[in-house]
Amino acid sequence: MGDYAKIKPLLERLYNENFGEVEQALEEIGRIGKGNSDAMKAVQEFLRKEKRMPLRILAIQTIVKIKKF
């Protein structure tokens, strides 16, 4: 549960209107979310809803980072 506590604030930042804020959250999730199924589900849900293509690409890259480990 400790991992989820670290990731939860980042997951909440995914729905910020500020592009840079979301970008930073995705990058941080990619770093600390390796192997975390909650992070994986949250980023996949974000990907389904997000319309901005650069953030969609970054979300896909984040999913790959999470899955690798």
C-alpha positions in Angstrom: 0.0 0.0 0.0 3.0 2.3 0.4 3.5 2.4 -3.3 -0.1 3.5 -3.9 0.3 6.3 -1.3 3.2 7.7 -3.3 1.4 7.4 -6.6 -2.1 8.6 -5.6 -1.3 12.4 -5.7 0.4 12.0 -9.1 -2.7 10.2 -10.5 -4.9 13.1 -9.3 -2.6 15.5 -11.2 -3.3 13.7 -14.5 -6.6 15.6 -14.8 -5.1 19.0 -14.5 -5.7 21.5 -17.3 -2.0 22.6 -17.2 -0.1 20.6 -19.9 3.2 20.8 -18.0 1.7 19.6 -14.8 0.2 16.5 -16.5 3.5 15.9 -18.3 5.5 16.0 -15.0 3.0 13.7 -13.3 3.2 11.1 -16.2 7.0 11.2 -16.1 7.1 10.7 -12.3 4.5 7.8 -12.6 6.8 6.2 -15.1 9.7 6.5 -12.7 8.1 5.2 -9.5 5.1 3.2 -10.9 7.1 0.2 -12.3 5.0 -2.9 -11.8 2.2 -1.1 -10.1 -1.2 -2.3 -11.4 -3.0 0.7 -9.9 -0.7 3.1 -11.8 -1.2 1.1 -15.0 -5.0 1.2 -14.7 -5.0 4.9 -14.0 -2.8 5.8 -16.9 -4.9 3.6 -19.2 -8.0 5.4 -18.0 -6.3 8.7 -18.6 -5.3 7.6 -22.1 -9.0 6.8 -22.9 -10.1 10.3 -21.9 -7.2 12.5 -23.0 -7.6 14.4 -26.3 -4.2 16.2 -26.4 -2.0 14.0 -28.7 1.4 14.8 -27.0 0.0 13.7 -23.7 -1.5 10.6 -25.2 1.9 9.7 -26.6 3.6 10.3 -23.2 0.9 8.2 -21.5 1.7 5.3 -23.9 5.4 5.7 -23.1 4.5 5.7 -19.4 2.5 2.5 -19.7 5.5 0.8 -21.4 7.8 1.9 -18.6 5.3 0.6 -16.0 5.0 -2.7 -17.8 8.7 -3.4 -18.3 9.2 -4.4 -14.7 
